Amino acid sequence: MNGDFVKEEFNAERFAAELSRLNKEYQAADNSSYNQGVRDILAEIIYEFHCDLGQPEEEVQD
């Protein structure tokens, strides 16, 4: 590979599996102050996944 960005095709099954895994991690983290940062980050990632899913590919922002 010469350093060019290789775009992967969207895989709905992989996306669903990853989203499910993130949701499970979010649910498993208790509400202690130690885990609050983890929960905040996971919530943001899950939110972004849901937002990106509803946008046409060319409108998805990083």
PyMOL CGO cylinders between C-alpha atoms (Angstrom):
from pymol import cmd
from pymol.cgo import CYLINDER

trace = [
    CYLINDER, 0.00, 0.00, 0.00, 1.37, 3.44, -0.86, 0.3, 1, 1, 1, 1, 1, 1,
    CYLINDER, 1.37, 3.44, -0.86, -0.27, 5.36, 1.99, 0.3, 1, 1, 1, 1, 1, 1,
    CYLINDER, -0.27, 5.36, 1.99, -3.48, 6.13, 0.13, 0.3, 1, 1, 1, 1, 1, 1,
    CYLINDER, -3.48, 6.13, 0.13, -6.63, 6.11, 2.19, 0.3, 1, 1, 1, 1, 1, 1,
    CYLINDER, -6.63, 6.11, 2.19, -8.57, 2.93, 1.49, 0.3, 1, 1, 1, 1, 1, 1,
    CYLINDER, -8.57, 2.93, 1.49, -12.27, 3.33, 2.05, 0.3, 1, 1, 1, 1, 1, 1,
    CYLINDER, -12.27, 3.33, 2.05, -14.07, 0.28, 3.36, 0.3, 1, 1, 1, 1, 1, 1,
    CYLINDER, -14.07, 0.28, 3.36, -17.58, -0.50, 2.21, 0.3, 1, 1, 1, 1, 1, 1,
    CYLINDER, -17.58, -0.50, 2.21, -20.27, -0.08, 4.82, 0.3, 1, 1, 1, 1, 1, 1,
    CYLINDER, -20.27, -0.08, 4.82, -21.06, -3.41, 6.44, 0.3, 1, 1, 1, 1, 1, 1,
    CYLINDER, -21.06, -3.41, 6.44, -24.40, -3.32, 8.27, 0.3, 1, 1, 1, 1, 1, 1,
    CYLINDER, -24.40, -3.32, 8.27, -23.74, -6.52, 10.23, 0.3, 1, 1, 1, 1, 1, 1,
    CYLINDER, -23.74, -6.52, 10.23, -20.36, -5.28, 11.43, 0.3, 1, 1, 1, 1, 1, 1,
    CYLINDER, -20.36, -5.28, 11.43, -21.86, -1.90, 12.33, 0.3, 1, 1, 1, 1, 1, 1,
    CYLINDER, -21.86, -1.90, 12.33, -24.68, -3.54, 14.31, 0.3, 1, 1, 1, 1, 1, 1,
    CYLINDER, -24.68, -3.54, 14.31, -22.24, -5.83, 16.12, 0.3, 1, 1, 1, 1, 1, 1,
    CYLINDER, -22.24, -5.83, 16.12, -19.96, -2.92, 17.05, 0.3, 1, 1, 1, 1, 1, 1,
    CYLINDER, -19.96, -2.92, 17.05, -22.88, -0.80, 18.23, 0.3, 1, 1, 1, 1, 1, 1,
    CYLINDER, -22.88, -0.80, 18.23, -24.17, -3.71, 20.31, 0.3, 1, 1, 1, 1, 1, 1,
    CYLINDER, -24.17, -3.71, 20.31, -20.73, -4.19, 21.87, 0.3, 1, 1, 1, 1, 1, 1,
    CYLINDER, -20.73, -4.19, 21.87, -20.50, -0.50, 22.75, 0.3, 1, 1, 1, 1, 1, 1,
    CYLINDER, -20.50, -0.50, 22.75, -23.98, -0.54, 24.27, 0.3, 1, 1, 1, 1, 1, 1,
    CYLINDER, -23.98, -0.54, 24.27, -23.05, -3.56, 26.41, 0.3, 1, 1, 1, 1, 1, 1,
    CYLINDER, -23.05, -3.56, 26.41, -19.89, -1.83, 27.63, 0.3, 1, 1, 1, 1, 1, 1,
    CYLINDER, -19.89, -1.83, 27.63, -21.91, 1.29, 28.43, 0.3, 1, 1, 1, 1, 1, 1,
    CYLINDER, -21.91, 1.29, 28.43, -24.46, -0.74, 30.41, 0.3, 1, 1, 1, 1, 1, 1,
    CYLINDER, -24.46, -0.74, 30.41, -21.73, -2.67, 32.24, 0.3, 1, 1, 1, 1, 1, 1,
    CYLINDER, -21.73, -2.67, 32.24, -19.95, 0.45, 33.50, 0.3, 1, 1, 1, 1, 1, 1,
    CYLINDER, -19.95, 0.45, 33.50, -21.37, 1.42, 36.88, 0.3, 1, 1, 1, 1, 1, 1,
    CYLINDER, -21.37, 1.42, 36.88, -22.12, 5.01, 37.85, 0.3, 1, 1, 1, 1, 1, 1,
    CYLINDER, -22.12, 5.01, 37.85, -19.00, 5.49, 39.97, 0.3, 1, 1, 1, 1, 1, 1,
    CYLINDER, -19.00, 5.49, 39.97, -16.98, 8.63, 39.36, 0.3, 1, 1, 1, 1, 1, 1,
    CYLINDER, -16.98, 8.63, 39.36, -14.21, 6.41, 38.02, 0.3, 1, 1, 1, 1, 1, 1,
    CYLINDER, -14.21, 6.41, 38.02, -16.46, 5.09, 35.24, 0.3, 1, 1, 1, 1, 1, 1,
    CYLINDER, -16.46, 5.09, 35.24, -18.32, 8.33, 34.50, 0.3, 1, 1, 1, 1, 1, 1,
    CYLINDER, -18.32, 8.33, 34.50, -15.67, 9.37, 31.97, 0.3, 1, 1, 1, 1, 1, 1,
    CYLINDER, -15.67, 9.37, 31.97, -15.93, 5.98, 30.27, 0.3, 1, 1, 1, 1, 1, 1,
    CYLINDER, -15.93, 5.98, 30.27, -19.71, 6.25, 30.14, 0.3, 1, 1, 1, 1, 1, 1,
    CYLINDER, -19.71, 6.25, 30.14, -19.50, 9.79, 28.71, 0.3, 1, 1, 1, 1, 1, 1,
    CYLINDER, -19.50, 9.79, 28.71, -17.10, 8.70, 25.97, 0.3, 1, 1, 1, 1, 1, 1,
    CYLINDER, -17.10, 8.70, 25.97, -19.15, 5.62, 25.07, 0.3, 1, 1, 1, 1, 1, 1,
    CYLINDER, -19.15, 5.62, 25.07, -22.35, 7.69, 25.02, 0.3, 1, 1, 1, 1, 1, 1,
    CYLINDER, -22.35, 7.69, 25.02, -20.72, 10.15, 22.60, 0.3, 1, 1, 1, 1, 1, 1,
    CYLINDER, -20.72, 10.15, 22.60, -19.47, 7.35, 20.33, 0.3, 1, 1, 1, 1, 1, 1,
    CYLINDER, -19.47, 7.35, 20.33, -22.88, 5.65, 20.32, 0.3, 1, 1, 1, 1, 1, 1,
    CYLINDER, -22.88, 5.65, 20.32, -24.57, 8.99, 19.57, 0.3, 1, 1, 1, 1, 1, 1,
    CYLINDER, -24.57, 8.99, 19.57, -22.17, 9.65, 16.68, 0.3, 1, 1, 1, 1, 1, 1,
    CYLINDER, -22.17, 9.65, 16.68, -22.79, 6.16, 15.26, 0.3, 1, 1, 1, 1, 1, 1,
    CYLINDER, -22.79, 6.16, 15.26, -26.53, 6.78, 15.30, 0.3, 1, 1, 1, 1, 1, 1,
    CYLINDER, -26.53, 6.78, 15.30, -26.13, 10.24, 13.71, 0.3, 1, 1, 1, 1, 1, 1,
    CYLINDER, -26.13, 10.24, 13.71, -23.79, 8.95, 11.01, 0.3, 1, 1, 1, 1, 1, 1,
    CYLINDER, -23.79, 8.95, 11.01, -26.14, 6.11, 10.17, 0.3, 1, 1, 1, 1, 1, 1,
    CYLINDER, -26.14, 6.11, 10.17, -28.91, 8.55, 9.27, 0.3, 1, 1, 1, 1, 1, 1,
    CYLINDER, -28.91, 8.55, 9.27, -26.80, 10.80, 7.01, 0.3, 1, 1, 1, 1, 1, 1,
    CYLINDER, -26.80, 10.80, 7.01, -25.90, 10.23, 3.37, 0.3, 1, 1, 1, 1, 1, 1,
    CYLINDER, -25.90, 10.23, 3.37, -22.29, 9.13, 3.07, 0.3, 1, 1, 1, 1, 1, 1,
    CYLINDER, -22.29, 9.13, 3.07, -21.02, 12.42, 1.61, 0.3, 1, 1, 1, 1, 1, 1,
    CYLINDER, -21.02, 12.42, 1.61, -22.49, 14.39, 4.53, 0.3, 1, 1, 1, 1, 1, 1,
    CYLINDER, -22.49, 14.39, 4.53, -20.93, 12.33, 7.33, 0.3, 1, 1, 1, 1, 1, 1,
    CYLINDER, -20.93, 12.33, 7.33, -18.47, 14.43, 9.29, 0.3, 1, 1, 1, 1, 1, 1,
    CYLINDER, -18.47, 14.43, 9.29, -15.53, 13.17, 11.32, 0.3, 1, 1, 1, 1, 1, 1,
]
cmd.load_cgo(trace, "trace")
